[in-house]
Amino acid sequence: MTAAKKTSQKPNDGKTRAAQDGESSPRLPHERDESSDSQRNSDGTATDVGKRAHDDVERGAVDTDRGPVTDRVYNDKVKR
């Protein structure tokens, strides 16, 4: 096993910032989505999408993701 590499960077409170050539660059979509600062509004309240998702779960809404159906159709009928 190797020892963990120590860095001199300060923690940034979960705010994803990409650096390119030593300068800050715009975040990629997944970096925005996964950043802690994108999960709440500036006043600390949950986003409208988050509130809606919470309400949907609480009332028992069914996930409408079409991924599994699309995968089954692709694997059974298209991919040969």
C-alpha positions as CSV (number, residue, x, y, z in Angstrom):
1,M,0.0,0.0,0.0
2,T,1.1,3.5,-0.6
3,A,0.7,6.5,1.7
4,A,-2.0,9.0,0.8
5,K,-0.7,12.0,-1.1
6,K,-1.0,15.2,0.9
7,T,-2.1,18.3,-0.9
8,S,-1.8,21.9,0.1
9,Q,-5.2,22.8,-1.2
10,K,-7.8,24.0,1.2
11,P,-11.2,22.3,1.4
12,N,-13.8,24.2,-0.7
13,D,-16.9,23.2,1.1
14,G,-18.0,20.8,-1.6
15,K,-18.1,23.4,-4.3
16,T,-16.8,21.8,-7.4
17,R,-14.5,24.1,-9.4
18,A,-12.6,22.9,-12.4
19,A,-9.2,24.4,-13.0
20,Q,-7.5,24.7,-16.3
21,D,-4.0,26.2,-16.6
22,G,-4.2,27.4,-13.1
23,E,-7.4,29.4,-13.7
24,S,-11.0,28.5,-12.8
25,S,-13.0,27.3,-15.7
26,P,-16.8,26.7,-16.2
27,R,-18.1,23.5,-14.6
28,L,-19.2,20.6,-16.7
29,P,-22.8,19.5,-16.3
30,H,-22.0,16.6,-14.0
31,E,-19.9,18.9,-11.8
32,R,-22.8,21.3,-11.4
33,D,-25.2,18.4,-10.7
34,E,-23.0,16.8,-8.1
35,S,-21.8,19.9,-6.3
36,S,-23.2,20.6,-2.9
37,D,-23.7,24.3,-3.8
38,S,-26.1,23.2,-6.5
39,Q,-28.4,21.3,-4.1
40,R,-29.9,24.3,-2.3
41,N,-30.9,27.9,-3.1
42,S,-28.7,30.7,-1.9
43,D,-30.9,31.3,1.1
44,G,-30.5,27.6,2.2
45,T,-33.9,26.4,1.2
46,A,-34.4,23.4,-1.0
47,T,-34.8,23.9,-4.8
48,D,-38.2,23.7,-6.4
49,V,-37.1,20.5,-8.2
50,G,-36.0,19.1,-4.8
51,K,-39.3,20.0,-3.2
52,R,-41.3,18.5,-6.0
53,A,-39.2,15.3,-5.8
54,H,-39.7,15.0,-2.1
55,D,-43.4,15.5,-2.4
56,D,-43.6,12.9,-5.2
57,V,-41.8,10.3,-2.9
58,E,-44.0,11.2,0.0
59,R,-47.2,10.6,-2.0
60,G,-45.9,7.4,-3.5
61,A,-45.4,8.5,-7.1
62,V,-44.0,5.8,-9.4
63,D,-40.8,6.4,-11.2
64,T,-41.4,6.9,-14.9
65,D,-37.9,6.2,-16.1
66,R,-38.0,4.5,-19.5
67,G,-34.4,3.2,-19.2
68,P,-35.3,-0.4,-18.3
69,V,-38.0,-0.7,-21.0
70,T,-35.6,0.8,-23.6
71,D,-32.8,-1.6,-22.6
72,R,-35.1,-4.6,-22.9
73,V,-36.3,-3.6,-26.3
74,Y,-32.8,-2.9,-27.5
75,N,-31.4,-6.1,-26.1
76,D,-34.2,-8.3,-27.3
77,K,-35.0,-6.9,-30.7
78,V,-32.2,-4.6,-32.0
79,K,-28.9,-6.0,-30.7
80,R,-28.2,-9.3,-32.5
